[in-house]
Amino acid sequence: MITSCKAKQNTSKPSVHDEVVKLTLKYFDPETPHYISKLIKIHTNKSPEELSKAELMSLLSWIGCAISFLIEDQNIVEKYLADLADLARGICAED
């Protein structure tokens, strides 16, 4: 019986990083996920594919700051960050 979130992600769910990329593409151009992946790598010293939901939550302020330099519309940035926070909290909601 699989009980951990990580094990579930490996068998049937996309990784946290995959979900971040999918969400990022809803808001921004195709280059932005690459930029977010670099932030993840720099600030966690891990490959983006190893990102956990807890690490995503801790990166929200960094991501928000970085995206704010690229996007003028702060309403879009705030909505994106709120959706990222929801993703970080809900990626393993069934646990």
Residue, then its C-alpha position, 0 to 999 in steps of 0.5 A: m500500500i502506497t501512503s506517502c505523497k512522494a510515492k504517489q507522485n512517482t506512480s500516478k501524479p505529475s511532480v510538483h515541478d510539472e504542476v508548477v510548469k503547467l500553472t506557469l504556462k497558464y499565466f506567462d509565455p513559454e520561456t517563463p517556466h525555464y526561468i522558474s526552474k532556474l530559480i528552483k535550482i539556485h534556491t534549493n540546490k536541487s534539480p527542479e524535478e526534486l522540488s517538494k510542496a514545502e520547498l515550493m511554499s518557501l520559494l513563493s516570495w523569491i518567485g514573486c520578486a523575480i516575476s515582478f521584474l518581468i511582469e508589469d501587471q501586479n494583479i496577474v503576479e498576485k493571482y499566479l502566486a496565490d495559485l502557486a500557494d494553493l498548489a503547494r498546499g493542495i498537491c497532496a490533499e488526499d493525504 
